[in-house]
Amino acid sequence: MHKMVFLDAASLPGVDLTPLQQPGFELQSYPHSNSSELAGRLAGATVAIVNKVVLDAPMLAALPDLKLICVTATGINNIDLAAACRAGISVCNARDYALDAVPQHCMALLLALTNQLLPYHQAIERGDWSKSPQFCLLDYPIRQLRGLNFAVIGYGGLGQATAELARAFGMQVLIAERPDASNIRPGRVSFRQALEQADVLSLHCPATADNHHLLNTTTLGWLKPKALLLNTARGSLIDSAALAKALKNQQLGGAALDVLEQEPPPADHPLLDPTVPNLLLSPHVAWASGQAMQALINQTAENIRAWQQGQLLRCCNMPATTPA
């Protein structure tokens, strides 16, 4: 009987985990796991299932029985892929499970910004509507989406699906080329041009060493003063202090973020400062519809079954040894 361990199952509340049950495997599931608990919980395990738990080189080197890591997410920056390769451990992730959920959330954030939903709700709570001399409040200007430029950075499945929704609202989609590209591919515009022309800038790329703080003091300065910034990708793409400063200085029209660099964020995070204006935050939930979470588990089960059959599905590395 092989041992399979899910280290942070509480990241998928209310989801049916029975697809993970595999013949010949005993599934052990923990709501959360901190770094001091990993060695004991993974001792003797053949398969580890993680969402955001970090498995670094020292930890992987201490787990000789581990053969497969299944990440219940698309991002794999919490796994040392090079160390996994050296140890002969396959790393598989989930992909395109939230092709509906993330674009929906992205547009919800955009609509909340352009339609001023939060300011109007707060105004009503203050009693402003009840005191109005007319039937409506017009204190916060509303912007229509039709005709605005919607610039996308990262044009994979999520970027494409979000762009499709933007087009449905009548927006003009601009697809940004990579910042370091020497050539502009057909149908795309340069990175700087995308930022300079964007009325809305939406991020959909993975976190890599090359794009850390892709949006910083310099690149944020390329945006229009009324531009809106959306991030449902990874928090490390944005320099948080630079964004907070830009919003306070009215260099941007607003921002709506589902992700931050550190999650959960510390209480003194610059974007948790209540004096930062025109900022809307959600707690990394764009991916988290019930349907998307179940699709994620189903993909993870597929990855495990494929590995059992000597194949690798959605593999993110090339391990030094073949699967058992």
SEMARTOR-416614 format. One line per 10 residues: number of its first residue (from 1); their letters; for each residue x, y, z of N, C-alpha, C. Coordinates in Angstrom, 1 decimal, padded with zeros to 4 digits. Layout:
<sites>
NUM = A = X,Y,Z,X,Y,Z,X,Y,Z; ...
</sites>
This chain:
<sites>
1 = MHKMVFLDAA = 000.8,-001.2,000.0,000.0,000.0,000.0,000.9,001.2,000.0; 000.7,002.1,-001.0,001.5,003.3,-001.1,000.8,004.4,-000.3; 001.6,005.4,000.1,001.1,006.5,000.9,001.0,007.8,000.1; -000.2,008.4,000.1,-000.4,009.6,-000.6,-000.9,010.7,000.4; -000.3,011.9,000.4,-000.6,012.9,001.4,-001.0,014.2,000.7; -002.1,014.7,001.1,-002.6,016.0,000.7,-002.3,017.0,001.9; -001.4,017.9,001.7,-000.8,018.7,002.8,-001.7,019.9,003.1; -002.5,020.4,002.2,-003.3,021.6,002.6,-004.6,021.6,001.9; -005.4,020.5,002.3,-006.7,020.3,001.8,-007.7,021.4,002.1; -007.5,022.2,003.1,-008.4,023.2,003.5,-008.4,024.3,002.4
11 = SLPGVDLTPL = -007.5,024.3,001.5,-007.5,025.3,000.4,-008.6,025.0,-000.6; -009.2,023.8,-000.5,-010.3,023.4,-001.4,-011.5,023.0,-000.6; -012.1,024.0,000.2,-013.2,023.6,001.0,-014.5,023.1,000.3; -015.1,022.1,000.8,-016.4,021.7,000.3,-016.2,020.9,-001.0; -015.0,020.5,-001.4,-014.8,019.8,-002.6,-014.8,018.3,-002.4; -015.3,017.5,-003.3,-015.3,016.1,-003.2,-013.9,015.6,-003.5; -013.3,015.0,-002.6,-011.9,014.4,-002.7,-011.9,013.0,-003.2; -013.1,012.4,-003.3,-013.1,010.9,-003.6,-012.4,010.6,-004.9; -012.3,011.5,-005.9,-011.6,011.1,-007.1,-010.1,010.9,-006.9; -009.6,011.4,-005.7,-008.2,011.2,-005.4,-007.9,009.7,-004.9
21 = QQPGFELQSY = -009.0,009.1,-004.5,-008.8,007.7,-004.0,-008.4,006.8,-005.1; -007.2,006.2,-005.0,-006.7,005.3,-006.0,-006.4,003.9,-005.5; -006.6,002.9,-006.3,-006.3,001.5,-005.8,-004.9,001.4,-005.4; -004.6,000.8,-004.3,-003.2,000.6,-003.8,-002.6,001.8,-003.1; -003.4,002.9,-002.9,-003.0,004.1,-002.2,-003.8,004.4,-001.0; -003.2,004.8,000.1,-003.8,005.3,001.3,-003.7,006.8,001.3; -004.8,007.5,001.2,-004.8,008.9,001.2,-004.9,009.5,002.6; -003.9,010.3,003.0,-003.9,011.1,004.2,-004.1,012.5,003.9; -005.0,013.2,004.5,-005.4,014.6,004.2,-005.3,015.4,005.4; -004.6,016.6,005.3,-004.4,017.5,006.4,-004.9,018.9,005.9
31 = PHSNSSELAG = -005.7,019.6,006.8,-006.2,020.9,006.4,-005.1,021.9,006.1; -004.0,021.9,006.9,-002.9,022.8,006.7,-001.6,022.1,007.2; -000.5,022.5,006.7,000.8,021.9,007.1,001.8,023.0,007.1; 002.5,023.2,008.2,003.6,024.2,008.3,004.9,023.5,008.0; 006.0,024.2,007.9,007.2,023.7,007.5,007.8,022.6,008.5; 007.5,022.8,009.7,008.0,021.9,010.7,007.3,020.5,010.7; 006.1,020.5,010.0,005.4,019.2,010.0,005.6,018.4,008.7; 006.3,019.0,007.7,006.3,018.3,006.4,007.1,017.0,006.5; 008.3,017.0,007.1,009.1,015.8,007.1,008.3,014.6,007.7; 007.6,014.8,008.8,006.9,013.7,009.5,005.7,013.3,008.6
41 = RLAGATVAIV = 005.0,014.2,008.1,003.8,013.9,007.3,004.1,013.2,006.0; 005.3,013.6,005.4,005.6,013.0,004.1,006.6,011.8,004.2; 006.9,011.4,005.4,007.8,010.3,005.6,007.2,009.1,005.0; 007.9,008.4,004.0,007.3,007.2,003.4,006.3,007.4,002.3; 006.0,008.7,002.1,005.0,009.0,001.0,005.5,008.9,-000.4; 004.7,008.3,-001.2,005.1,008.2,-002.7,004.6,009.4,-003.4; 003.4,009.9,-003.1,002.7,011.0,-003.7,002.4,012.1,-002.7; 002.8,013.3,-003.1,002.4,014.5,-002.3,001.5,015.4,-003.1; 000.5,015.8,-002.5,-000.5,016.8,-003.1,-000.4,018.1,-002.3; -000.1,019.2,-003.0,000.0,020.5,-002.4,-000.6,021.5,-003.2
51 = NKVVLDAPML = -001.0,022.6,-002.5,-001.5,023.8,-003.2,-000.4,024.8,-003.1; -000.2,025.4,-001.9,000.8,026.4,-001.8,001.9,026.1,-000.8; 001.9,024.8,-000.3,003.0,024.4,000.6,004.3,024.4,-000.2; 005.3,024.9,000.4,006.6,025.0,-000.2,007.4,023.7,000.0; 007.9,023.1,-001.1,008.8,022.0,-001.0,010.1,022.4,-001.7; 011.1,022.7,-000.8,012.3,023.2,-001.3,013.4,022.0,-001.5; 014.6,022.4,-001.9,015.6,021.4,-002.1,015.9,020.5,-000.9; 016.2,021.1,000.3,016.5,020.3,001.4,015.3,019.3,001.8; 014.1,019.8,001.7,013.0,018.9,002.0,012.9,017.8,001.0; 013.0,018.1,-000.3,012.9,017.0,-001.3,014.0,016.0,-001.1
61 = AALPDLKLIC = 015.2,016.5,-000.8,016.4,015.5,-000.6,016.1,014.6,000.6; 015.3,015.0,001.5,015.0,014.2,002.7,013.9,013.2,002.5; 013.3,013.1,001.3,012.2,012.3,001.1,012.5,011.3,000.0; 013.2,010.2,000.3,013.7,009.3,-000.8,012.5,008.5,-001.4; 011.4,008.4,-000.7,010.3,007.6,-001.2,009.4,008.4,-002.2; 009.5,009.7,-002.1,008.6,010.5,-002.9,008.9,010.4,-004.4; 007.9,010.2,-005.2,008.1,010.0,-006.6,007.2,011.0,-007.5; 006.1,011.5,-006.9,005.2,012.4,-007.6,004.7,013.5,-006.7; 004.8,014.7,-007.2,004.2,015.9,-006.5,003.1,016.4,-007.4; 001.9,016.5,-006.9,000.8,017.0,-007.7,000.4,018.4,-007.1
71 = VTATGINNID = 000.5,019.4,-007.8,000.2,020.8,-007.4,-001.2,021.1,-007.8; -002.1,021.4,-006.8,-003.5,021.7,-007.1,-003.6,023.1,-007.4; -002.9,023.6,-008.4,-002.9,024.9,-008.9,-002.1,024.9,-010.2; -002.1,026.0,-010.9,-001.3,026.1,-012.1,000.1,026.6,-011.8; 000.2,027.6,-010.9,001.5,028.1,-010.5,002.3,027.0,-009.7; 003.6,026.9,-010.0,004.4,025.9,-009.4,005.7,026.5,-008.7; 005.7,027.8,-008.5,006.8,028.5,-007.9,007.1,028.1,-006.5; 006.2,027.3,-005.8,006.5,026.8,-004.5,007.2,025.5,-004.5; 007.5,024.9,-005.7,008.3,023.7,-005.8,009.6,024.0,-006.4; 010.7,023.4,-005.8,012.0,023.5,-006.4,012.1,022.5,-007.5
81 = LAAACRAGIS = 011.8,022.9,-008.8,011.8,021.9,-009.9,013.1,021.3,-010.2; 014.2,022.1,-010.1,015.5,021.5,-010.3,015.9,020.4,-009.3; 015.5,020.6,-008.0,015.8,019.6,-007.0,014.9,018.4,-007.2; 013.7,018.6,-007.7,012.8,017.5,-008.0,013.4,016.7,-009.1; 013.9,017.3,-010.1,014.5,016.6,-011.2,015.7,015.7,-010.7; 016.5,016.3,-009.9,017.7,015.6,-009.4,017.3,014.4,-008.6; 016.1,014.5,-007.9,015.7,013.4,-007.0,014.8,012.4,-007.8; 014.5,012.7,-009.1,013.7,011.8,-009.8,012.2,011.9,-009.5; 011.8,013.1,-009.0,010.4,013.3,-008.6,009.7,014.1,-009.8; 008.6,013.5,-010.2,007.8,014.2,-011.3,006.9,015.2,-010.6
91 = VCNARDYALD = 006.8,016.4,-011.2,005.9,017.5,-010.7,004.8,017.8,-011.7; 003.6,017.6,-011.4,002.5,017.8,-012.3,001.5,018.9,-011.7; 000.9,019.7,-012.5,000.0,020.7,-012.0,-001.3,020.6,-012.6; -002.2,021.6,-012.4,-003.5,021.6,-013.1,-003.5,022.8,-014.0; -004.3,022.7,-015.1,-004.3,023.8,-016.1,-005.7,024.0,-016.6; -006.0,025.3,-016.8,-007.2,025.7,-017.5,-008.5,025.2,-016.7; -008.3,024.9,-015.5,-009.5,024.5,-014.7,-010.4,025.7,-014.3; -009.8,026.9,-014.4,-010.6,028.1,-014.0,-010.8,029.1,-015.2; -010.9,028.5,-016.4,-011.1,029.3,-017.6,-012.4,030.2,-017.5; -013.3,029.8,-016.8,-014.5,030.5,-016.6,-014.5,031.4,-015.3
101 = AVPQHCMALL = -013.9,030.8,-014.2,-014.0,031.5,-012.9,-013.1,032.8,-012.9; -011.9,032.7,-013.4,-010.9,033.8,-013.3,-011.4,035.0,-014.2; -011.7,034.7,-015.5,-012.2,035.8,-016.3,-013.5,036.5,-015.7; -014.4,035.7,-015.2,-015.6,036.2,-014.5,-015.2,037.1,-013.4; -014.3,036.7,-012.5,-013.9,037.5,-011.4,-013.2,038.8,-011.9; -012.3,038.6,-012.9,-011.6,039.8,-013.4,-012.6,040.9,-013.9; -013.6,040.5,-014.6,-014.6,041.4,-015.1,-015.5,042.0,-013.9; -015.7,041.2,-012.9,-016.4,041.7,-011.7,-015.6,042.8,-011.1; -014.3,042.6,-011.0,-013.5,043.6,-010.4,-013.5,044.9,-011.3; -013.4,044.7,-012.6,-013.5,045.9,-013.5,-014.8,046.6,-013.4
111 = LALTNQLLPY = -015.9,045.9,-013.4,-017.2,046.5,-013.3,-017.4,047.2,-012.0; -016.9,046.6,-010.9,-017.0,047.3,-009.6,-016.2,048.6,-009.6; -015.1,048.7,-010.3,-014.3,049.9,-010.4,-015.0,051.0,-011.3; -015.4,050.5,-012.5,-016.0,051.5,-013.4,-017.4,052.0,-013.0; -018.1,051.1,-012.3,-019.5,051.5,-011.9,-019.5,052.0,-010.5; -018.3,052.1,-009.9,-018.2,052.7,-008.5,-019.1,052.1,-007.5; -019.2,050.7,-007.5,-020.1,050.0,-006.7,-019.8,050.2,-005.2; -018.5,050.1,-004.9,-018.1,050.2,-003.4,-018.4,051.6,-002.9; -017.9,052.7,-003.6,-018.2,054.0,-003.1,-019.7,054.3,-003.0; -020.5,053.8,-003.9,-022.0,054.1,-003.8,-022.6,053.3,-002.7
121 = HQAIERGDWS = -022.1,052.0,-002.5,-022.6,051.3,-001.3,-022.3,051.9,000.0; -021.0,052.4,000.1,-020.6,053.1,001.3,-021.4,054.4,001.5; -021.7,055.1,000.4,-022.5,056.3,000.5,-023.9,056.0,001.0; -024.5,054.9,000.6,-025.8,054.6,001.0,-025.8,054.2,002.5; -024.8,053.5,002.9,-024.6,053.2,004.4,-024.5,054.4,005.2; -023.9,055.5,004.7,-023.7,056.7,005.4,-025.1,057.5,005.4; -026.0,057.1,004.7,-027.3,057.8,004.6,-027.4,058.9,003.5; -026.4,058.9,002.6,-026.4,059.9,001.6,-027.6,059.9,000.7; -028.0,058.7,000.3,-029.1,058.5,-000.6,-030.4,059.0,000.1; -030.5,058.7,001.3,-031.7,059.1,002.1,-031.8,060.6,002.2
131 = KSPQFCLLDY = -030.7,061.3,002.1,-030.7,062.7,002.2,-030.7,063.4,000.9; -030.7,062.7,-000.2,-030.6,063.2,-001.5,-031.8,064.1,-001.9; -031.6,065.2,-002.5,-032.8,066.0,-002.9,-033.5,065.5,-004.2; -032.9,064.5,-004.8,-033.5,063.8,-006.0,-033.4,062.3,-005.9; -034.0,061.7,-006.9,-034.2,060.2,-006.8,-032.9,059.4,-006.8; -031.7,060.0,-007.2,-030.5,059.3,-007.4,-029.3,060.0,-006.8; -028.2,059.3,-006.6,-027.0,060.0,-006.3,-026.1,059.9,-007.5; -025.4,061.0,-007.7,-024.5,061.1,-008.9,-023.1,061.6,-008.4; -022.7,061.1,-007.2,-021.5,061.7,-006.6,-020.2,061.1,-007.2; -020.3,059.9,-007.8,-019.1,059.2,-008.3,-019.3,058.9,-009.8
141 = PIRQLRGLNF = -018.5,059.4,-010.7,-018.6,059.3,-012.1,-018.5,057.8,-012.5; -019.4,057.4,-013.4,-019.4,056.0,-013.9,-018.8,056.0,-015.4; -018.0,055.0,-015.7,-017.3,054.9,-017.0,-017.9,053.8,-017.8; -018.3,053.9,-019.0,-018.7,052.8,-019.9,-017.4,052.1,-020.4; -017.6,050.8,-020.6,-016.5,050.0,-021.1,-016.3,050.1,-022.6; -017.4,050.2,-023.3,-017.4,050.2,-024.8,-016.4,051.3,-025.3; -015.5,050.8,-026.2,-014.6,051.8,-026.8,-013.2,051.9,-026.1; -013.2,051.4,-024.8,-011.9,051.5,-024.1,-010.9,050.4,-024.6; -009.6,050.7,-024.4,-008.6,049.8,-024.7,-008.3,048.9,-023.6; -008.4,047.6,-023.8,-008.2,046.6,-022.8,-006.9,045.8,-023.1
151 = AVIGYGGLGQ = -005.9,046.1,-022.4,-004.5,045.6,-022.7,-004.3,044.3,-021.8; -003.9,043.3,-022.5,-003.6,042.0,-021.8,-002.2,041.7,-021.8; -001.6,041.4,-020.6,-000.3,040.9,-020.5,-000.3,039.4,-020.0; 000.1,038.6,-020.9,-000.1,037.1,-020.7,-001.3,036.6,-021.5; -001.0,036.0,-022.6,-002.1,035.6,-023.5,-002.3,034.1,-023.6; -002.2,033.5,-022.5,-002.5,032.1,-022.4,-004.0,031.9,-022.4; -004.4,030.7,-021.8,-005.9,030.4,-021.7,-006.7,031.5,-021.0; -006.2,031.9,-019.8,-006.9,032.9,-019.0,-006.9,034.2,-019.7; -005.8,034.6,-020.2,-005.7,035.9,-020.9,-006.7,036.0,-022.1; -006.7,034.9,-022.9,-007.6,034.8,-024.0,-009.1,034.8,-023.6
161 = ATAELARAFG = -009.4,034.1,-022.5,-010.8,034.0,-022.1,-011.2,035.4,-021.6; -010.4,036.1,-020.8,-010.7,037.4,-020.3,-010.9,038.4,-021.5; -010.0,038.3,-022.4,-010.1,039.2,-023.6,-011.4,039.0,-024.3; -011.9,037.8,-024.4,-013.1,037.5,-025.1,-014.3,038.2,-024.4; -014.3,038.2,-023.0,-015.3,039.0,-022.3,-015.2,040.5,-022.5; -013.9,040.9,-022.6,-013.7,042.4,-022.8,-014.3,042.8,-024.2; -014.1,041.9,-025.2,-014.6,042.2,-026.5,-016.2,042.2,-026.4; -016.8,041.4,-025.6,-018.2,041.3,-025.5,-018.8,042.6,-025.0; -018.0,043.3,-024.2,-018.4,044.6,-023.7,-018.0,045.8,-024.6; -017.5,045.4,-025.8,-017.2,046.4,-026.8,-015.9,047.1,-026.6
171 = MQVLIAERPD = -015.0,046.4,-025.9,-013.6,047.0,-025.7,-012.7,046.6,-026.8; -011.7,047.4,-027.0,-010.7,047.0,-028.0,-009.5,046.3,-027.3; -009.2,045.1,-027.7,-008.2,044.3,-027.0,-006.8,044.6,-027.6; -005.9,044.9,-026.8,-004.5,045.0,-027.1,-003.7,043.8,-026.4; -002.9,043.1,-027.2,-002.2,042.0,-026.7,-000.7,042.4,-026.6; -000.2,042.4,-025.4,001.2,042.9,-025.2,002.2,041.9,-025.5; 003.2,042.3,-026.2,004.4,041.4,-026.4,005.2,041.3,-025.1; 006.1,040.3,-025.1,006.9,040.2,-023.9,007.8,041.4,-023.8; 008.1,041.9,-022.5,008.9,043.1,-022.4,010.3,043.0,-023.0; 010.9,041.9,-023.1,012.3,041.7,-023.6,012.3,041.3,-025.1
181 = ASNIRPGRVS = 011.2,041.3,-025.7,011.1,040.7,-027.1,011.8,041.7,-028.1; 012.6,041.1,-029.0,013.2,041.9,-030.0,012.3,042.0,-031.2; 011.3,041.1,-031.4,010.4,041.2,-032.5,009.0,041.2,-032.0; 008.1,041.9,-032.6,006.7,042.0,-032.3,005.9,041.0,-033.1; 005.3,040.0,-032.5,004.5,039.0,-033.2,003.3,039.6,-033.8; 002.8,039.0,-035.0,001.6,039.6,-035.6,000.4,039.6,-034.6; -000.3,040.6,-034.6,-001.5,040.7,-033.7,-001.2,041.3,-032.3; 000.1,041.6,-032.1,000.5,042.1,-030.8,001.1,043.5,-030.9; 001.2,044.2,-029.8,001.9,045.4,-029.7,003.0,045.3,-028.7; 004.0,046.2,-028.8,005.1,046.2,-027.8,004.6,046.4,-026.4
191 = FRQALEQADV = 005.3,045.9,-025.5,005.0,046.0,-024.1,004.7,047.4,-023.6; 005.6,048.3,-024.0,005.4,049.7,-023.6,004.2,050.3,-024.3; 004.0,050.0,-025.6,002.9,050.6,-026.3,001.6,050.1,-025.7; 001.5,048.8,-025.2,000.3,048.3,-024.6,000.0,049.1,-023.3; 001.0,049.4,-022.5,000.8,050.1,-021.3,000.4,051.6,-021.6; 001.0,052.2,-022.6,000.8,053.6,-022.9,-000.6,053.8,-023.4; -001.2,052.8,-024.1,-002.5,052.9,-024.8,-003.6,052.3,-023.9; -003.3,051.6,-022.9,-004.3,050.9,-022.1,-005.2,051.9,-021.3; -006.5,051.6,-021.4,-007.4,052.2,-020.5,-007.6,051.2,-019.3; -007.5,050.0,-019.6,-007.5,048.9,-018.6,-006.4,048.0,-018.9
201 = LSLHCPATAD = -005.6,047.7,-017.9,-004.4,046.8,-018.1,-004.7,045.5,-017.2; -004.7,044.4,-017.8,-005.1,043.1,-017.1,-003.9,042.1,-017.1; -003.5,041.6,-016.0,-002.3,040.7,-015.9,-002.8,039.3,-015.8; -002.2,038.4,-016.7,-002.5,037.0,-016.7,-001.3,036.1,-016.9; -000.1,036.6,-016.5,001.1,035.8,-016.7,001.5,035.1,-015.4; 002.3,034.0,-015.5,002.8,033.3,-014.4,003.9,034.2,-013.7; 004.2,033.9,-012.5,005.4,034.5,-011.8,006.7,033.8,-012.2; 007.6,034.6,-012.7,008.9,034.1,-013.0,010.0,035.0,-012.4; 011.2,034.6,-012.4,012.3,035.5,-012.0,012.4,036.7,-012.9; 012.1,036.5,-014.2,012.2,037.6,-015.1,011.2,038.7,-015.0
211 = NHHLLNTTTL = 010.0,038.3,-014.5,008.9,039.3,-014.5,008.6,039.8,-013.1; 009.5,039.6,-012.1,009.3,040.1,-010.8,009.2,041.6,-010.8; 008.2,042.2,-010.2,007.9,043.6,-010.2,007.9,044.1,-011.7; 007.2,043.4,-012.5,007.1,043.8,-013.9,006.5,045.2,-014.0; 005.5,045.5,-013.1,005.0,046.8,-012.9,005.6,047.5,-011.7; 006.4,048.5,-012.0,007.2,049.2,-011.0,007.0,050.7,-011.2; 007.8,051.5,-010.5,007.7,052.9,-010.6,007.8,053.4,-012.0; 008.8,052.8,-012.8,009.0,053.2,-014.2,007.8,052.8,-015.0; 007.5,051.5,-015.0,006.4,051.0,-015.9,005.0,051.5,-015.6; 004.8,051.7,-014.3,003.5,052.3,-013.9,003.4,053.7,-014.4
221 = GWLKPKALLL = 004.5,054.4,-014.6,004.5,055.7,-015.1,004.1,055.8,-016.6; 004.2,054.7,-017.3,003.8,054.6,-018.7,002.3,054.6,-018.9; 001.5,054.3,-017.8,000.1,054.2,-017.9,-000.6,055.6,-017.9; -001.8,055.6,-018.5,-002.6,056.9,-018.5,-003.0,057.2,-017.1; -003.2,058.5,-016.8,-003.6,058.9,-015.4,-005.0,058.3,-015.0; -005.8,058.0,-016.0,-007.1,057.4,-015.7,-007.2,055.8,-015.9; -006.0,055.2,-016.2,-006.0,053.8,-016.5,-006.3,053.0,-015.2; -006.9,051.8,-015.5,-007.3,050.9,-014.4,-006.4,049.7,-014.5; -005.9,049.2,-013.4,-005.0,048.0,-013.3,-005.7,046.9,-012.7; -005.7,045.7,-013.3,-006.3,044.5,-012.8,-005.3,043.4,-012.7
231 = NTARGSLIDS = -005.2,042.7,-011.5,-004.3,041.6,-011.4,-005.0,040.4,-010.7; -005.2,039.4,-011.5,-005.8,038.1,-011.0,-004.7,037.0,-011.3; -003.5,037.4,-011.4,-002.4,036.4,-011.8,-001.6,036.2,-010.5; -000.5,036.9,-010.4,000.4,036.7,-009.2,000.8,038.1,-008.7; 000.9,038.1,-007.3,001.2,039.4,-006.7,002.6,039.9,-007.0; 003.5,039.0,-007.2,004.9,039.5,-007.4,005.1,040.3,-008.7; 004.1,040.3,-009.6,004.2,041.0,-010.8,004.2,042.5,-010.6; 003.7,043.0,-009.4,003.5,044.4,-009.1,004.4,044.8,-007.9; 005.1,045.9,-008.0,005.7,046.5,-006.8,004.7,047.2,-006.0; 004.3,046.6,-004.9,003.2,047.1,-004.1,003.4,048.5,-003.6
241 = AALAKALKNQ = 004.6,048.8,-003.1,004.8,050.2,-002.6,004.7,051.2,-003.8; 005.2,050.8,-005.0,005.1,051.7,-006.1,003.7,051.9,-006.5; 002.9,050.9,-006.5,001.4,051.0,-006.8,000.7,051.9,-005.8; 001.0,051.7,-004.5,000.3,052.5,-003.5,000.6,053.9,-003.7; 001.9,054.2,-004.0,002.3,055.6,-004.2,001.6,056.2,-005.4; 001.6,055.4,-006.5,000.9,055.9,-007.8,-000.5,056.2,-007.5; -001.2,055.4,-006.8,-002.7,055.6,-006.5,-002.8,056.9,-005.6; -002.0,057.0,-004.6,-002.1,058.2,-003.7,-001.8,059.5,-004.5; -000.9,059.4,-005.5,-000.5,060.6,-006.2,-001.5,060.8,-007.5; -002.5,059.9,-007.6,-003.5,060.0,-008.6,-002.8,059.9,-010.0
251 = QLGGAALDVL = -001.8,059.0,-010.1,-001.2,058.7,-011.3,-001.9,057.6,-012.1; -002.9,057.0,-011.4,-003.7,055.9,-011.9,-005.2,056.2,-011.6; -006.1,055.7,-012.4,-007.5,055.8,-012.1,-008.0,054.9,-011.0; -007.3,053.8,-010.9,-007.7,052.8,-009.9,-007.0,051.4,-010.1; -007.2,050.6,-009.2,-006.6,049.2,-009.3,-007.5,048.2,-008.6; -007.6,047.0,-009.1,-008.4,045.9,-008.4,-007.5,044.7,-008.5; -007.2,044.1,-007.3,-006.2,043.1,-007.2,-006.8,041.9,-006.5; -006.6,040.7,-007.0,-007.0,039.5,-006.3,-005.8,038.8,-005.6; -004.6,039.3,-005.9,-003.4,038.7,-005.4,-002.4,039.7,-004.9; -001.6,039.3,-003.9,-000.6,040.2,-003.3,000.7,039.4,-003.2
261 = EQEPPPADHP = 001.8,040.1,-003.1,003.1,039.4,-003.0,003.2,038.4,-001.9; 002.7,038.8,-000.7,002.8,037.9,000.4,001.3,037.6,000.8; 001.0,036.3,000.9,-000.4,035.8,001.2,-000.4,034.8,002.3; -001.1,035.0,003.4,-001.9,036.2,003.6,-000.9,037.4,003.9; -001.4,038.6,003.6,-000.5,039.8,003.7,-000.4,040.2,005.2; 000.8,040.8,005.5,000.9,041.3,006.9,000.0,042.6,007.0; -000.2,042.9,008.3,-001.2,044.0,008.6,-000.6,045.3,008.1; 000.7,045.4,007.9,001.3,046.7,007.5,001.6,046.7,006.0; 001.0,045.8,005.2,001.2,045.8,003.8,000.8,047.1,003.2; 001.6,047.7,002.3,001.3,049.0,001.8,000.0,049.1,001.1
271 = LLDPTVPNLL = -000.5,048.0,000.5,-001.8,048.1,-000.1,-003.0,047.8,000.8; -002.7,047.6,002.1,-003.8,047.5,003.1,-004.0,048.8,003.8; -003.2,049.8,003.4,-003.4,051.1,004.0,-004.7,051.7,003.6; -005.6,052.0,004.5,-006.9,052.5,004.1,-006.9,053.9,003.4; -005.8,054.6,003.5,-005.7,055.8,002.8,-005.4,055.7,001.3; -005.0,054.5,000.8,-004.8,054.3,-000.6,-006.1,054.4,-001.3; -006.3,055.3,-002.2,-007.6,055.5,-002.9,-007.8,054.6,-004.1; -009.1,054.4,-004.4,-009.5,053.7,-005.7,-008.8,052.4,-005.8; -008.8,051.7,-004.7,-008.2,050.3,-004.7,-009.2,049.3,-004.2; -009.4,048.2,-004.9,-010.3,047.2,-004.6,-009.5,045.9,-004.5
281 = LSPHVAWASG = -009.7,045.2,-003.3,-008.9,043.9,-003.1,-009.9,042.8,-002.9; -009.5,041.6,-003.4,-010.2,040.4,-003.0,-009.1,039.4,-002.6; -009.4,038.4,-001.7,-008.4,037.6,-001.1,-008.0,036.3,-001.9; -007.5,036.5,-003.1,-007.0,035.4,-003.9,-008.1,034.3,-004.1; -009.3,034.8,-004.6,-010.4,033.9,-004.8,-010.9,033.8,-006.2; -010.2,034.5,-007.1,-010.7,034.5,-008.5,-010.9,033.1,-009.1; -010.1,032.2,-008.7,-010.1,030.8,-009.2,-011.1,029.9,-008.5; -011.7,030.4,-007.4,-012.3,029.5,-006.4,-013.8,029.3,-006.5; -014.3,029.3,-007.7,-015.7,028.8,-007.8,-015.8,027.3,-007.5; -016.9,026.8,-007.0,-017.0,025.4,-006.7,-016.8,024.5,-007.9
291 = QAMQALINQT = -017.2,024.9,-009.0,-017.0,024.1,-010.2,-015.5,024.1,-010.6; -014.8,025.2,-010.5,-013.4,025.2,-010.8,-012.6,024.4,-009.8; -012.9,024.5,-008.5,-012.2,023.7,-007.5,-012.4,022.2,-007.8; -013.6,021.8,-008.1,-013.8,020.4,-008.4,-013.1,019.9,-009.7; -013.0,020.8,-010.7,-012.3,020.5,-011.9,-010.8,020.3,-011.6; -010.3,021.1,-010.6,-008.9,021.0,-010.2,-008.6,019.7,-009.6; -009.5,019.2,-008.7,-009.3,017.9,-008.1,-009.4,016.8,-009.1; -010.3,016.9,-010.0,-010.4,015.9,-011.1,-009.2,015.8,-011.9; -008.6,016.9,-012.2,-007.3,016.9,-013.0,-006.2,016.3,-012.2; -006.2,016.6,-010.9,-005.1,016.0,-010.1,-005.3,014.5,-010.0
301 = AENIRAWQQG = -006.5,014.0,-010.0,-006.7,012.5,-010.0,-006.3,012.0,-011.3; -006.5,012.7,-012.4,-006.0,012.2,-013.7,-004.5,012.2,-013.8; -003.9,013.1,-013.2,-002.4,013.1,-013.1,-001.9,011.9,-012.4; -002.5,011.6,-011.3,-002.1,010.5,-010.5,-002.3,009.1,-011.2; -003.4,009.0,-011.9,-003.7,007.8,-012.6,-002.7,007.6,-013.8; -002.4,008.7,-014.5,-001.5,008.6,-015.6,-000.1,008.2,-015.1; 000.3,008.8,-014.0,001.6,008.4,-013.4,001.7,006.9,-013.0; 000.6,006.4,-012.5,000.5,005.0,-012.1,000.7,004.1,-013.4; 000.3,004.6,-014.5,000.3,003.8,-015.7,001.6,004.1,-016.5; 002.6,004.8,-015.8,003.9,005.0,-016.4,003.9,006.2,-017.4
311 = QLLRCCNMPA = 002.9,007.1,-017.3,002.9,008.2,-018.2,002.9,009.5,-017.3; 003.2,010.6,-017.9,003.2,011.9,-017.2,002.2,012.9,-017.9; 001.2,013.3,-017.1,000.2,014.2,-017.6,000.4,015.6,-017.0; 000.4,016.7,-017.7,000.6,018.0,-017.2,001.9,018.1,-016.4; 002.9,017.5,-016.9,004.2,017.5,-016.2,005.0,018.8,-016.4; 005.5,019.3,-015.3,006.2,020.6,-015.3,007.7,020.4,-015.3; 008.2,019.2,-015.2,009.7,019.0,-015.2,010.0,017.7,-015.9; 011.3,017.4,-016.0,011.7,016.1,-016.6,012.6,015.4,-015.6; 012.0,014.6,-014.8,012.7,013.9,-013.7,013.8,013.0,-014.3; 014.8,012.8,-013.4,016.0,012.0,-013.8,015.6,010.5,-014.0
321 = TTPA = 014.6,010.1,-013.4,014.2,008.7,-013.6,012.7,008.6,-014.1; 012.4,007.5,-014.7,011.0,007.4,-015.2,010.1,007.0,-014.1; 008.8,007.3,-014.2,007.8,007.0,-013.2,007.7,005.5,-012.9; 007.5,005.2,-011.7,007.3,003.8,-011.3,006.0,003.2,-011.7
</sites>
